């Protein structure tokens, strides 16, 4: 939770946007531990770093079978009131009034769908201080539904079907779950026109049941208003990098992020500016890091030109984005592409690609290349490196483009989706 992901960022932005229009928000968790008598302990277990040991014995297998079987008949979530006593990891505590939990909810519901092809019904054991939600907004297509209230599901992309070679999951099961969720949903939210068209075309959903809200990125004011010289001094002190003297790529190391071609294009470009890579290894990453690992093994000047970090704090990442000569994000396919928007909002030039929704997000405010063309990526890197006027123009255009994805615009589109299921801000829902 502290490191987060694209969906984690989406969830935080969703909560903040909803709160901004007078909606009471709640968050649902699926912790590994069951309910305890103490509210404080239940909250503490949401962020417990220790995971219960799993024993692969007959008793455990019987319990798992029983849990999977019973999930098809329903689960019950219990309320947790934020106590103010539990100190959450930085950035992990959601901006929500109340919390709900059901032990291993997401694990068990996935097993249930895998075994029986059924969504798990979820009910809420409301308390006087925690009302049950009036609306469920699932931030991904999960095999769960909450009877008795509208269910909205967000589809970020259909990459397992569009780019099946970039994901490990069972594609037939993914298709079956997506179809079942789409048919059960009272409404569907997507984050781009690209994804909206994919959902309508591939899942056969009536376009009237799909609302594109796009996304919004909120950079805290301290990150945007902090004096440039202070940021430059920190980057120099921590990383030994000068202001606007390096290129930056950030994102999980997985095939669709195109890291392998980014490294190849960077080396082929011949630029002297270092390349900073930030992102933990995810899945099917062997081909993406092969060249990078070879360069590191060989040593020499090329090895020193590329810096790699698995993780960076939110504030430090913002500093690195601000100080970069350019952000490189030529992904193979994206349902949206938050790094592009984040870079533009922080006044940094961007090189991105034609992959999926990225042209929608970038508009005319970025260099857009074919993500499969290494030479085109290399030419883009050389252009950003050599042409200060180009970078300045892209920075100005980027700030203007980022403003189109404002919090206010996102809230208006979000309310449009909620009104489609008869829910307005005058109601209290989660």
N, C-alpha and C positions, 0 to 999 in steps of 0.2 A: 504493500500500500504506500509506503513512503516514496518509492521510486516511481510508482504509477505506470501507466501505459496510455495509449491513445484513448482507450475507453474510459480510463480513470480521469483523464483530463476532460473528456466529454461529460462525464458524470458531475464533476465539480462545477463546470460551466453551466450545466443544466440546472443544478441546485441554486446557484447564485442568480441565474436569470429568472427562475421561478419565484424566488424570494423577492426579487426586485419588482414584481408585479403583484405582490400581495398574496402569494400562494404559500401555504404552510407545507414545508417539505419534510419528508421522512426518508430513511435509507434502510434497505434490507440486506442483511448479512447471512452468510452460511458458515459459521465458525465450526471448527473441528470438535469443540467441546459442547456438551449439552447444557441445559439451563441449570443454574444454581440458585439457591434461595436469596443470595445477595445481589442487588442491582449493580453495586459497584464492581463486584467480581464478574458479573456477566459482561459489563463494559470492558473490564480489564482483559477478559478472554478474547475480545474482538481483536486486540492488538498484541496478543501474546506471541512472542517469538518462538516459543517452544511448541512443537507439534506433537501430539500423542503418538507414541510408537505403535506401528501397525504390526501385529503378529499374524504371520501367514500360517495359521493353524486351522484345524477343522472347525473349532468354535467360531473363529473370526469369519470363516467362509459362510457358515450357517447364518450368522448375524447379518452379513452383507446381503445374502439372498433374501432374508426376511425384510430387511430395510428396502431393498429394491422392489420387492413384491408389494409392500405396503405403500410405497410412494405413489403407485398408480391410483390408490384410493384417497390420497390426500395427505398433506402435511399442515401443521399449525405453527405459525410464527408467534413468538412471545415478545412483549415490548421491553425496551431498555431506555431509561431516561438518562441523558447525559448528566453526570453527577458533578462535574467540575473538579472531581478528585483525581481522576485518571489523567496522567500526562501522556498524550498521544505523541507518536513520532511526528517530526516536523512535516507539515503538509498532508498528513494522513487523516486528520479528523475532518469529517465532512461538515459543510455549513448547513446543518439540518437540525430541526427542533427535536426530533425523536428518532429512535432507532428500533429496528426489528431484527430478530434473529431466529433461525431454525437450523439445528445442527446438520452440517454437511448437506445443506439444501441443494446446492448446485451440483455437487458430486452425485448425490443420490438421484436427482431428477434426470441427469444425463444417463446414468445407468438404467433407470427405468425406461427412458425412451429407447435406449439401445436394445433392451430386452423385450419390451412389450409394444413399442411404438406409440406410447401414450404420454401426453403431457401431464405433469404433476399438478393437481389442484392445490392451491395454497389458501388457507383461511388465516384470519388474524384474531388472536385472543386479546381483544381490546381491554384497556383499563381506563379508569376514570380520568387519569392524567394523560393517557395516550389514546386518542381516538383512532379507529381503524381508517385506513386511507379510503378516499372516495374514488381515486383513480390510480391505477398501476401503470407506471411508465418504465418498462423494461429497457435498459440501456444497450441491450444486445438481443438477438433472437434466441432466447433461452427456452427450454422445453418445460415451461411452467406457466400457469395462468391462475388468476385470482378470480374465482366466481363471484358474481354479485356486484361487480363494478367494471367500468370500461378498462380494457387492457390495450395499451399502446406499446408497440415494439419498435425499436430503432434498428434499422439495417444500415450498417456502415458501408458495406460492400458485399459483393458476391464473389470474392476472389477465389474461394475453393472451386467454383465452377468456371470462372473466367480465366484464371491462371492456375490450373490444378497442380502443375509441377512445382509450385512455390509453397505448398502446404502439405502437411503430413496426414491430415484427418481422412476418415472414410468418406469419400465423396457421395456415395449413395445414401449413407446415413445423414449427411449434411443436407442433401437435397430433400430427403424425406422430412427432416425436422423443419427446414425452411418452409416447405409447402404446408405442413401442419400448422406452424406458427402463423403463417400468412393467412390461412383460412380461418383460424381461431381469432385473430386480432380484430379488435373493433376499429383500429386505425393503425397505419404504419407511418413512421417518420424515417426519412432518409437525410443524408447530409450533403447531397449534391444532385444535380440533374442527371449525371452519369449513373449514379446508383438508382435513382428513381426509374430511369428507363430500363435498367437491368432487372429491377424487381417486377415491373409491369410486364416485361417481355419474357423473362425466364421463369417467373413464378406465376404468371397468368393473373396478376392482381389488377382489378379495375383501378385505373389511374385516379379515380375520384377518392379512393381509399388510401392514397399515398400523398403525404405532404413533405416537401423539401424545405427543411428549416435552415439548411447550411449549418455552419458552426460559427462560434464567436471565440475570439481569443482575448483574454483579459490579462495584460501584463501589469503587474502591480506598479503603482506610480513611483515607488522608490527605484525600481529598475529602469524606468524610462527617464526620470527626472534627475537621477544621480549625476553629478558633475562628471563630464567626460574624462577629465584629467585624473580623477580619483579611480574611475574604472580602468583607465589605461595603466595607472600605477599598479593596481592590483593584478592585472593580467601579466604585466612585466615581472612583478615580484613572485607570483605563483608559478607561472609557466615559462618565463623568459621570452615572451612574445611581445612584439611591438604593436601599437595601435594600427589597425587596418593593414597588417603585414602577413596575414595567414588566411588560409581557406578552412572552412569548417563543414563537416558533415555529421549529423546526429540522427540516431534512430536505431532500432534493434537490428542486429546482424541476421538478416533472413533474406532469401532470394529476391523478393520483390523490391527490396531497398537498393539492389544493384551495386553493392559495395565493390564487388570484384571489378566491374567496368570503371567505377569511379577511380579506384587505385590505378588501374591500367592507364586510364586517360590522363590522370594527374602526372604519372611518371612520363608518359609520352609527350605531355605538354612542354616539358623542359623548364617550367617556371621555378624560381628559387624560393618563393614563398612557401613556408611549411604547410602541411595538410594535417589538421587535427580531426581525429575520428572519435566520436563518443557514442557508445552503445554496447550493451551486453550481447553475447552470442545467444541466439534463439534456436531456430531449427533449420535443417538442411543448409548449414552455414559453411560446410567444408569447401565448396566451390567458391564461395564469396571471399574467404580469407586465405585461400591457397597462395596467391601471388604475394599478398601482404606478408605472410609467414616466411616465404622464400626470401623476400627482400630483407626481412629482419635477420634471418639466418646468415645471409651473405654479408651483412654489415655494410660498411662503406657509407658514402654520403647519402645515398637514397634511404637507407635505414633511419638516418637522423632527420630526414625531411618529413617523415610521417610519425605523428604522435598518436597513440591510441589509449583511450580510457574507457573502462566498462561503464562507469557511472559518474555523473556530475550533479551536484546539488542544483536546485532550481535557480537560486540566485547566481551561482557561478556560471551556469549554462547561459543565463540571460546576459551576463557580462561578456562571455565568449562570443555570443551572437553579435552583440553590439560592436565588439572590437574586430570582428572578422572583415577581411577584404571582400569576401563573398561566401554565401552558404550554398553548398552543392547538394541538390536533392533531385537527381534525375531518376526517380523511382520508375520501375516497370509499370506499376499500376497503383492507384490510390483511390479510395472512396471519397477522400477529401484532400488531406495533405496538410496537417496543422503546422509542421515545420516551416513551410513556405510562408504561411500567414504570420507566424511568430517572427520570422526574420524580417518581413516587410514592416511589421509593426514596430520593430526595433531599429528601423532605418538602415538595413543591411541589404546589399544587392544579392539577388538570387539567380542561380542557374537551376532550372527544373526541366521537366520533360513533357511529352505528349501523353504520358501514361494516365489513363482513366480521367479523373476529375481535376488533375493538376492544372490544365489550361483554364478551367473555370475559376480556380482560386487565384492563379497568377495574373490573369487578364493580360494587359500589355505592359505589366510591370516587372517582367523577368525575362531572361534569356531562356527560350524553350527549345529543346533539342530532342532528337530521336534517342530514347534511352538505350537502344541496342547498338547505336553507332558510336564506337569508342572515339573515332577521330572527330566527330561532331562535338562530343563532350570535351575533348582536349582543346578544340578551337575555342569553345566557349570559355574554358578556364584561362586560356591565353588572352582572350579579349578582356575578361574581367581584370586580369593581372596588369595589363599594359595600359588600359584606357580609363584614366581617372574620371574623365567627363562622362563616359558611359556609366560608370558606377554611381556617380552623383545623380545622373538622370534616373537610373533605376531606383535609387533610394527615395527620390521625390515621388516617383510614380508608385513605389511600393507603399509609402505611407498613405497615399490617396486610395490605393486599392484596398488596403487593410481597413480603412474607414468604412468601406462598403459592408464589412462584416461586423458592424458595431453591435454592442450589447442590445441597443434599442431595436435594431432591425431583427436580431435573433429573437428577442422577446415577442415581437409582433408575429413572427412566423410560428413561434411556439404556441401562442394563444390561438392562432388559426387552427392548428392541429387539435388542440384541446376542445375548441368549440365544435369541431367536427363530431365529437362524441358527447356533446351536450354539457361540457364542464367549463365553467367560467371562473375568473378570479374571486368572485363573490363566495364561492364554495371553498371549504378547507380540505385540501387533499394532498397526498404524497405521491 
